[in-house]
Amino acid sequence: MAGKFEVYEDKGGKWRFRLKASNGEVIATSQGYSSKASAKNGVDSVRRHAAEADIVEVPKED
């Protein structure tokens, strides 16, 4: 089974999405959005951009 995106309303009334691996582990969570449609647009954006995204190592802050 493939992973899945879940769109949900949090306790504060914001819409969020999380990406779950096939084993049910949450591997990514979103910011809060003001509407369900905006959260779904966030999912679409991740789907479009993740495959081509670079992996960048960020130096440790002092």
C-alpha positions as CSV (number, residue, x, y, z in Angstrom):
1,M,0.0,0.0,0.0
2,A,1.2,3.5,-0.8
3,G,1.4,6.3,1.7
4,K,-1.5,8.8,2.0
5,F,-2.2,12.4,2.7
6,E,-4.8,13.1,5.4
7,V,-6.6,16.5,5.5
8,Y,-8.1,17.4,8.8
9,E,-9.3,20.3,11.0
10,D,-7.2,20.8,14.1
11,K,-8.4,21.8,17.6
12,G,-7.8,25.5,16.8
13,G,-10.0,25.4,13.7
14,K,-7.1,25.4,11.2
15,W,-6.9,23.0,8.3
16,R,-3.8,20.8,8.0
17,F,-2.5,17.8,6.1
18,R,-0.2,15.1,7.1
19,L,1.6,12.5,5.0
20,K,1.6,9.0,6.4
21,A,3.8,6.2,5.2
22,S,2.3,2.8,4.3
23,N,3.0,1.6,7.8
24,G,0.9,4.5,9.3
25,E,3.8,6.5,10.5
26,V,3.4,10.3,10.1
27,I,6.4,11.5,8.0
28,A,5.4,15.1,7.3
29,T,2.9,17.7,8.6
30,S,1.8,21.0,7.2
31,Q,1.3,24.4,8.6
32,G,-2.3,25.5,9.5
33,Y,-4.5,26.8,6.7
34,S,-7.6,28.9,6.9
35,S,-9.7,26.6,4.7
36,K,-9.9,23.0,3.6
37,A,-9.4,24.0,0.0
38,S,-6.1,25.7,0.9
39,A,-4.9,22.6,2.7
40,K,-5.7,20.5,-0.4
41,N,-3.8,23.0,-2.5
42,G,-0.8,22.5,-0.2
43,V,-1.0,18.7,-0.8
44,D,-1.1,19.4,-4.6
45,S,2.0,21.6,-4.2
46,V,3.9,19.0,-2.3
47,R,3.0,16.4,-4.9
48,R,4.2,18.6,-7.8
49,H,7.4,19.9,-6.2
50,A,8.7,17.1,-4.0
51,A,10.0,14.8,-6.7
52,E,12.3,17.4,-8.1
53,A,13.3,19.0,-4.8
54,D,17.0,19.1,-3.9
55,I,18.3,17.8,-0.6
56,V,20.2,20.5,1.2
57,E,22.2,20.1,4.3
58,V,21.9,23.1,6.6
59,P,24.8,23.8,9.0
60,K,24.2,23.7,12.7
61,E,23.4,27.0,14.3
62,D,25.4,28.2,17.2
